[in-house]
């Protein structure tokens, strides 16, 4: 067995749909067998709960402090915790951004106003990584038909999401192979107790992920093994 990571986790400090604080996700994921995870809260243009009246600096502090609280607990429990965001670019479509930090957030106060392709360029210049989240998810709030961004700007596709139906992930996996992209996987976790009752998913690596640079390089290498178990949220 290797080192198992969840690349899609939310917390209630920033994601309006989450119910568990970031720090409480750490022992839950540890108990489920994970070596670490990336906290990917919905950003300001998505389903977030950060007060709108705050300044940009205060908003970004709330995002990053949620991560820091989890990272602190992770250090105590020998869990690797990383920072990321889930960014909504339109038509209920989202990307997961890894390898960025508070300095990136503070230095890009127009993130919600620029085209998503420009944001991807900035992320790449910063040394980050972009994965398209659940590209074929079908829900009542998602417009019918595919309105995907130019996927030449992303590095990866999320090929397994525990909150997806099997057919949705199969389409994502086929597109990933077709475009020869890297891949990510995770639980899309919003509540810690789901780990005990629903599927556990992520990528397993032969080596431990030590920092953001390591995370990006390992994802680019396509060396992660898809690992999942249990029943899906949706049939």
PyMOL commands that set and color helices and strands:
alter all, ss='L'
color gray80, all
select helices_A, chain A and resi 22-31+56-77+102-106+116-125+151-153+166-179+194-197+212-221
alter helices_A, ss='H'
color red, helices_A
select strands_A, chain A and resi 3-9+36-42+80-90+93-98+129-132+156-161+182-186+200-205+225-229
alter strands_A, ss='S'
color yellow, strands_A
deselect
rebuild
show_as cartoon
